[in-house]
Amino acid sequence: MLRIAVPNKGSLAETAAEMLAEAGYTGRRDSKELHLIDPENEVEFFYLRPKDIATYVGSGALHVGITGRDLLRDARMPGAREIEALGFAHSTFRFAAPPGRFADVGDLDGVRVATSYPGLVDAFLDERGIAVDLVPLDGAVESAVELGVADAIADVVETGTTLRQAGLEVFGPEILTSEAVLVAGPHDADGTETLLRRLRGVMVARRYVLIDYDLPANLVDEAVALAPGIESPTISPLRDPDWVAVRIMSPRKSVNQVMDALYALGARAILVTAIHAARL
């Protein structure tokens, strides 16, 4: 039975649970439940702190888990490895300090840097031969400079508004671009490939839609140039020999532009359908 670690709370938990449900797995009904067996799918779920998942998986106690790339790198667990990016919970890690204090990451040598991700930051600086005095904190890192416990910080940056309010600005290169990932342990486990296929199917279903439309047969080549689909469109004859029915998969984010272009070309009865699940 495949043993899967799932975030029990935080920004990763809700979307991870939704993806697993869409992939056909049974989820917990009580948020306090920490262990669940899904016998039909031959999996066992363990609901854990996101920070701990890489440790459990890397040790071999659990086979796979969903966590953040940042948390995986921060754990520095040799046995844990990323096997699939899951496309949600994106974040960027940067250095920040009072304006004009530091020009580049090399200027940090010998100073105090506060962060909630000491393993991640230490590995980044080690690769560049930069030695700092790391100040581990468990939140509100942007206050560290003002309160005098650090000279600079390394933290998640979204819009930068929080940093500016604290009188800080980013500098130097990105430390990491993170997102939710599926991590595996040191040994391949039965059932991992099935889980991967299902999660990939969910990601495809979220990114794409089906578009059906009717079109004069003499315009097929132009329509295919506008919207080629994933591999090749499905084209079916209609009762009127001058018209055909076309079906394609199209990226969800641009579906309205595709519909506009097809209508302008001469397509009619254009219908968009959500995809519940997929295997490509």
N, C-alpha and C positions, 0 to 999 in steps of 0.2 A: 504493500500500500504506500502510495506517494505521500510523504509528509511535507506539508507546505506551511511556511511562516507567512502570516498576514499582519499588516499593521493594525493594532487594536484601537488607535486613536490618532488624532492629528490630521494634517492636510492630506496625507497619503491614504488614510483609512477608507474614506467614503468612496472615492473613485476606484480603489483597488477592489472593494467589495462589489461595486457595480459591475466592473469588468468580469469578475469571476462568476457573478450571477448570469450575465449575458453569455458567458462561455458555457453555461449549463450546469454549474456546480451549485450545490446547496449551501446557503449562507446561514449565519447565525441569526436568530431572532432577538436575542437578548444581548445588549452591548456589554454586559458583564461576563458573558460566556467566553472562556479562554480556550476551549478545546471542543472540536466538532468533528465527527466522523461522517463522511458521505460515502456509504457503502456502494451505492449504485455506480459511482464514478471511481471507486477504489482510491479515494484520497482521504487524508486526515489533515485538518486545519488546526494550527496553533496561533492564537492571537497574541502578539507580543509587541513590546515597545519598538518602534521603528529603528531606534538606535541599536537595539540588541540583535536584530535579525541577521545581520552579516556574521555576527559571532556564532550564533546557533547553527547557521548553515555552513559556515566555514569549518566548524569543528566536526561536521558530519552528523550532528545530533538530528538535524532536519535536512531534507534533500534539496529543497528550493525555497525561495522566499521573494516577497515583493518589498523593496525598500528604495531609498533614494541613492543615486550614484554618489552624492556627497557623503551619505552615511556609510556607504560601502567603503569609499576611499578613506574616510576618517577612522574606521575600525581597524584598518591595516591588518586584516585577517588573511593570512596567506592562502588558506583553503577556499576562500569565497571568491567567485568570479562572476562578472556580468555576462549574461547570455542573451539578453534581449532588452532593448529600450522600449518602454511602454507608452511613450507619447503624452504623458501628463505630469503635472507638478514640476514645471520647468522653473529653474532659478539660476542665477549667475552669482559667483563669488568674486569679490574684489577687495583690494586693500583701500583704506580710506584714512585720511588724516586732516588736520587743519590746513586750509589753503596755503600753498607755498612751502610747507614744511618738508615734504619729500617730493622729488621729481620722478624717481623710479624705484623699483623694488630693491635695487642694490643699495640704496640709501638707508635701508632698514637695518643693516648690519650693526649688531650691538645694542639695538633699542628694544623697548617693550612693545609687544603686539598682543592685543586682546582678541580672543576668538572663542566661539562655541565649538569649533572644529579643530582642535589642536593637532590631531593626527593628519588631517588633510593639509593644513597649513605647513606643518613641520616637513612633510614629504615634499611639498612644492618648493620650499626654501632650501631643503637639503640638496635637491637636484641642481640648484644654482649656487651652491656653496655659500649660502648666506646664513649666518648664525644670529638668532634673536633670542630674547627672553620672552617666551610665550606665557601669556596670562590666561588660563582657561576660565571661561565664564559660562553660565548656563542661561543666557538671555540678556536683553538690554545692553548689548555689546557697544552700541553707539554712545552710551554714556561714559564709557571707560576713560576716554581722553579728558573730558570735562572734569571728571572726578579725580583725575590724577593718578590712576592706576596703570595707564598705558600711554604710549606716545602715538600709536596708530592702532587700527583695528583691521580685522579681516572678517567679512560678514556677507550675508546675502544682500544683493542689491537688486531692487525691482525698478521703481521709478526714480529713486535717489532722493525722494522728498524727505524721508526720515533722516538721512545723512545730512542734508542741508539744514534741517531744523536743529541738528546737533552741532552745526558749524563745521562739518566735514565735507571733503570732496574726494572722489576716487582718484587713484593714480596707479600707474604700472599696468601690467597685463592682467587678463582674467586669470584667476586661480583655477576655476572650473566652471563649465556649463553643465548643470545637473538636470536630471529628470528622474521619474520613477523607472526602476529597472527590475527585471527578473534576475535573481542571482541563484547560482547553483553551487553545490559543495564540491569537494575534491574528487568525488566519484560520480559517474553517470548513474542515474536511477531510472528504473522502469516507470513509465508514465510521464516522464518529463517531456518527451516529444509530443505526446497527445496534448498536454497542457500548453505547450508552445504553439501548436497548430490552432488550438482553440482561441488563445489570446490574440494571435495574429489575425484570426478571423474576425474577432471583435474590433480590432483596430481598423481593418479594412471596412467593416460595416459602418464604422463611425466616420470614416473619411470619404466614402463613396455613396452614391445613390444610383438607382436605375432610371434611365430616361427612355421612354417609349414615345415614338411620334410617327405620323404618316407623312409621306413625302412623294412628290412626283419622281418617277423612276429615273428620269434623265438628270436629276440633281444629286444622285447618290454620291458620286465622287466628290462633289463640292461639300456635301454634308459630312462625309467621312474625314475630309481635310480639316473641317472645323472642329469635329468632335470624334476622334478615332476610337475612343473606348480603351479598355485595358489591353486587349489583344486584337480583336476584329469585331465589328458590329454584327449582330444577328439581323439578317434582312429576309423578310417573308413577303410573299406575294399577297395582294389583296384582290377582291373580286373585280375591281376596276384594274385592268392590266396596265394602265398608265401610272398606277400608284403602288408603293410598297410600304410595309411597316418595318420600322427600324428600332432596335433595342441596343443600348450601350450602358456601360458603367462610366460614370463621370465624377470627378472630384466634387464633393459637397460644397466646398467653399466658393466654387465658380459656377455653380449650377444655373443661377439666374442669368449670367452673361451668356452661357451656352444656349439657354432657351431663347434669349433675345436674338442671338445670331442665327439660330435655326429657323425661327419664325420669319426673320427678315429674308432668309434664303427661300422660304416657301413651305416649310414644314407646318403641319397643322395637327391638332389633337395631341399636343405635347403634354405628357404626363410624367410626373416625378414620383418615384416610390422609394421609401427608405428600405435599407437592407438590414435584416435582423441578424443574420450571421452569414459567414462566407468561408470558403476554402479556396485559395488560389494556388 
